[in-house]
Every structure is written in C-alpha cells, then in structure tokens.
Amino acid sequence: MNTPIFLSPPDTGDAEQQAVARAVASGWAAPIGPELDQFERELATRVGVDHGVAVSSGTAALHLALLGVGARAGTRVITSTFTFAATANAIAYTGAEPVLVDCDPVTGNLDSDLVEGALAESQASGPSVAAVLAVDIYGKSADYSTLDAITKHYGVPLLADGAESLGAFHKGAPVGSLGRATAVSFNGNKIMTTSGGGMLLTDDAVLAAEARKRAAQSREPTDHYEHHEVGYNYRLSNVLAALGRAQLVRLDDMIARRRANREFYRKVVADFDGVSLLHADDDESDNCWLTSIVIDPALGIAPGAVRSHLAKKGIESRRLWKPLHRQLAFSTAHSIQSGAADALFATGLSLPSGSQLVPTQLDRIADSLHSVLGNARA
Ligand SMILES: Cc1ncc(COP(=O)(O)O)c(C=O)c1O
C-alpha cells in the first residue's frame, strides 16, 4: 500500500522540537513570555511593519482587525466570495453584513471593478462600509495597488486576509505591509505553522494596541480586574510562538520548495490539452502555498473525478473553494456575481503542495494524473 501523500502537511523537524523544548524549559508555558514578544518583533520586522499581535488563529486576527476599523452591526464589509468560510465568519462575529463580491477569473482574487461597484452602491443607498477585506488566494496577493486607490477614493479602510500568503509580495511590497492591517494564519496546513495560530500585522499603533487588549479579555491596566468592553481569549501560547520562530527561520526555504513543486507541475500540465495551472503567470511574487490545476470542462473530466482517482492512490487533493454565496451559512448575504468563482469551483483542483514532498512522491502524483487525464493527452 502506498503511503499517503497529504495536500499541505506541517513541515517540522529538529529545529522546531528544540524550540518547543527551550520554551517549556524556560518556564514560560503561558500565553505571555519572551518567545511571544520575539516572534511578534521578528515577523513584523520581516514584513516591514511596526506591530505584530500574535493570536490563537488567523480567524481571531481577522476578527480583531475588523473590530479595529469599526465593523459592527449596521455596517457592511465587502469581501471575496471565493475564499474559506473563516473570512466571512470573522465578519459575522462583528455583527457586520458581509457583501460577497466575485473574483477575477484568472487570479481568483477580488475583482476590483466589482468592488468599486459595491462601494458606489453602498455609498448611494446602503449602510456604511466598515472595510474592504481582500483575500490572497492560495498564496497569490490580491491587487492591492488598485484596491488601495479605490478604497482611498471612498474613504474606506482596506484590510488583508493574508492567511494563505505569508512570504508573498505585491509589486515588491511584502504581504503583511499591504492595507491598514493584515491577518496571517499559522494553521497546520499553512506555509509555516505554530500548529494553530495567527498574527495581526499593522503600522497602526492604535489598532494594534486595541487588538492586543481585546485578545486578552479587554482587561484594563489596573491592579484589579477591570473591563470596559467585551473581550476575547485570543492569545497565542509562548510555547507555540517558539515553534513559530523556528519556522520563520525556514520560511524562505519552505517557499523555495513549494515553488519547485509548482515548476514540477508546470511541466506535468504541459502534457495535457485543456489543463492549466492556476497562477501560471507566477512572477516569483507568490509564496506558492498551494498549486492548483484548472480543467477545461470540454475535456469531460470533472475535478471531483480526478480527486477521487487520486484519493484511491493515496494522494490527497482538494476542490477549489465553493463560493460563499453558494454556502447555506451565507446564502442570504448580499452578493455581486460575475460567475468567475462558480467557474473556478467547477473546474479547479489543488494538488499536493507541501514543502517536504520528495521526487518519488511527485512522480507518483504525475503518474496518477496521467492515468486519469490520459485521454486528454496532447
Ligand atoms: C483565506 C483564509 N482566511 C482565513 C483563514 C483562517 O485561518 P485560521 O485557520 O488560522 O483561523 C484561512 C485558513 O484556515 C484561510 O485559508
């Protein structure tokens, strides 16, 4: 029996083990401590912002970013329909109404023209817009320069869901430095992990300080327990921060390995008519978190059938995001559609993309792709 090949498993080893042991031995097995302070400083420095607030998940970081710009009941937040539910869940936690805007058919990231239309529509008649929340899909950063100009015109803050894109760039600017604040994720399947965790990255000192306070139950700095607003227990453990620091040292290497996977798949896909890579125009600014293929419906092979075939061979793959406007949880949300997210859902599949994949595993995946897409061979 073939050993399973997972989509994007954690890549940890001796360095991470030693870091965790060091944190435990230090006695700081708590949600405060020197590893946490250092982790925040190191990641903020890497992306070139003044503040990092480490939290228990990317979703928590999103929630805090949204609260920080005033998202609440009676406001709207414009975001992409082509994303993981966490993006819209965080909006829902604030009481704000998500507006689900379709994506660009090629990048899968927010369609800027539709965002502009949504802002114009809200300005004319709707509730006030607390934020535009862009999402960097599968490790490719959204078009922040265009979105920045549009949101500035309407006086609306731009936030970034960079859960999937740590280490990527937009026009030379690192993810984490784009928009008013960025949420990144260190979930187990992400480009680097703390097993679970996230960070809010921003140059905005007030937003960072408020987020830090809310993440610790909104406790006031008094000698007794004083709380003026509802807070959350969102702090990251000092032990997990040590794990994150060890991963951060290896981030560039892990990105290079995922990039090598993409180049491998680029060659495999060249063998087939009607199969292409999503983000094929990668100009080295993506972090290559997941590499995905798009299958022309004319081939008559649905991505679900390819997924099942690979699964039988012990290879995990994953359909692209089912658009949020198709999810029961968000079916009543206002949405502005072009059909692009629906088309990506209908045609796309993410392939194993982990940074520990070895040539024999990649060859196994290529063989399995050939056996299922064989009829489509050029
Ligand atoms: C686009 C997107 N946003 C938000 C999240 C939430 O991050 P976390 O799982 O750390 O809460 C994820 C991943 O899980 C994601 O892929």
The ligand as an ORCA input file, in Angstrom:
! r2SCAN-3c Opt
* xyz 0 1
  C      -8.396     32.553      3.289
  C      -8.353     32.142      4.728
  N      -8.765     33.009      5.652
  C      -8.736     32.705      6.948
  C      -8.272     31.501      7.404
  C      -8.353     31.198      8.858
  O      -7.128     30.926      9.469
  P      -7.113     30.006     10.782
  O      -7.406     28.619     10.367
  O      -5.730     30.189     11.330
  O      -8.151     30.560     11.700
  C      -7.807     30.552      6.462
  C      -7.251     29.222      6.808
  O      -7.533     28.461      7.607
  C      -7.863     30.881      5.094
  O      -7.469     29.990      4.160
*
